[in-house]
Amino acid sequence: MTRQGTAPLDLVLLPMGYVVWSIAFVALYGVQGLGCANGWHEVAAGPASLLRVLLIAIWLVSLAVVAALAAWTLRRAMREPGMMRRAVAATTATAAVAALWTGAPTVALALCN
């Protein structure tokens, strides 16, 4: 920790949840467009289409990463109290909620129109 009370790690971690969320968001939209253009929505992959399986996999991986990051930052904030650590934990938790919310439509909505 520096004399000012903010560790460099905190400054790196502060946006990290939203960095993970934004990468997943771009990946979901990119794969969805690519899959529609190439007909992946018509290829069966078990009970769903190949495109839906890929989108759900991307969503679940991103959820796992951001949830693990949120859990770690929350434990860190509880173990080492401080305003910045609480801010990091809160920001990462809101990124986890954003990842859950924005990826959920991949499960049920139409893929290609």
C-alpha positions as CSV (number, residue, x, y, z in Angstrom):
1,M,0.0,0.0,0.0
2,T,1.3,3.4,-0.8
3,R,1.4,6.4,1.6
4,Q,-1.8,7.8,0.0
5,G,-3.7,4.7,0.9
6,T,-4.4,3.3,-2.5
7,A,-2.4,0.3,-3.8
8,P,-1.6,0.2,-7.5
9,L,-3.4,-3.2,-7.6
10,D,-6.6,-1.4,-6.6
11,L,-6.3,1.0,-9.5
12,V,-5.9,-2.0,-11.9
13,L,-8.8,-3.9,-10.3
14,L,-11.3,-1.1,-10.2
15,P,-12.3,-1.4,-13.9
16,M,-11.5,-5.1,-14.3
17,G,-15.0,-6.4,-13.8
18,Y,-16.3,-4.1,-16.6
19,V,-13.3,-5.0,-18.8
20,V,-14.3,-8.7,-18.6
21,W,-18.0,-7.7,-19.1
22,S,-17.2,-5.6,-22.2
23,I,-15.0,-8.3,-23.8
24,A,-17.8,-10.8,-23.3
25,F,-20.4,-8.3,-24.6
26,V,-18.4,-7.7,-27.8
27,A,-17.8,-11.5,-28.1
28,L,-21.5,-12.3,-27.8
29,Y,-22.5,-9.8,-30.5
30,G,-19.6,-10.7,-32.8
31,V,-20.3,-14.4,-32.6
32,Q,-24.0,-13.8,-33.0
33,G,-23.5,-11.8,-36.2
34,L,-20.9,-14.3,-37.5
35,G,-23.1,-17.2,-36.7
36,C,-26.2,-15.7,-38.4
37,A,-24.1,-14.9,-41.5
38,N,-22.7,-18.4,-41.7
39,G,-25.9,-20.3,-40.8
40,W,-24.8,-21.7,-37.5
41,H,-28.3,-21.2,-36.2
42,E,-29.4,-24.0,-38.5
43,V,-26.8,-26.5,-37.4
44,A,-28.0,-28.8,-34.6
45,A,-25.8,-29.3,-31.6
46,G,-27.8,-31.5,-29.3
47,P,-31.2,-29.9,-28.3
48,A,-30.1,-26.4,-29.5
49,S,-28.4,-24.9,-32.4
50,L,-24.6,-24.5,-32.7
51,L,-24.9,-20.8,-32.4
52,R,-27.0,-20.9,-29.2
53,V,-24.6,-23.3,-27.7
54,L,-21.6,-21.1,-28.5
55,L,-23.4,-18.0,-27.2
56,I,-24.4,-19.7,-23.9
57,A,-20.8,-21.0,-23.5
58,I,-19.4,-17.5,-23.9
59,W,-21.9,-16.1,-21.5
60,L,-21.3,-18.8,-18.8
61,V,-17.5,-18.4,-19.1
62,S,-17.7,-14.7,-18.7
63,L,-20.1,-15.1,-15.7
64,A,-17.7,-17.5,-14.1
65,V,-14.7,-15.1,-14.6
66,V,-16.5,-12.0,-13.3
67,A,-18.2,-13.8,-10.4
68,A,-14.8,-15.2,-9.3
69,L,-13.3,-11.7,-9.6
70,A,-16.2,-10.3,-7.6
71,A,-15.9,-12.9,-4.9
72,W,-12.1,-12.4,-4.6
73,T,-12.4,-8.6,-4.4
74,L,-15.2,-8.9,-1.8
75,R,-13.1,-11.2,0.3
76,R,-10.1,-8.9,-0.1
77,A,-12.2,-5.8,0.9
78,M,-13.4,-7.7,4.0
79,R,-9.9,-8.8,5.0
80,E,-8.2,-5.5,4.3
81,P,-10.7,-2.7,4.9
82,G,-10.4,0.5,3.0
83,M,-12.5,2.8,0.9
84,M,-10.8,1.9,-2.4
85,R,-11.1,-1.9,-1.7
86,R,-14.8,-1.5,-1.0
87,A,-15.2,0.5,-4.3
88,V,-13.4,-2.2,-6.2
89,A,-15.6,-4.9,-4.7
90,A,-18.8,-2.9,-5.4
91,T,-17.8,-2.1,-9.0
92,T,-16.9,-5.7,-9.7
93,A,-20.2,-6.8,-8.2
94,T,-22.1,-4.5,-10.4
95,A,-20.2,-5.8,-13.4
96,A,-21.3,-9.3,-12.4
97,V,-24.9,-8.2,-12.4
98,A,-24.4,-6.5,-15.8
99,A,-22.9,-9.7,-17.2
100,L,-25.9,-11.7,-15.9
101,W,-28.4,-9.2,-17.3
102,T,-26.9,-8.7,-20.8
103,G,-26.1,-12.3,-21.5
104,A,-29.4,-13.8,-20.3
105,P,-31.3,-13.2,-23.6
106,T,-28.9,-15.7,-25.3
107,V,-30.9,-18.5,-23.6
108,A,-34.3,-17.7,-25.0
109,L,-34.5,-15.0,-27.6
110,A,-34.5,-15.6,-31.4
111,L,-30.9,-15.6,-32.7
112,C,-31.3,-14.5,-36.3
113,N,-34.1,-12.5,-37.8
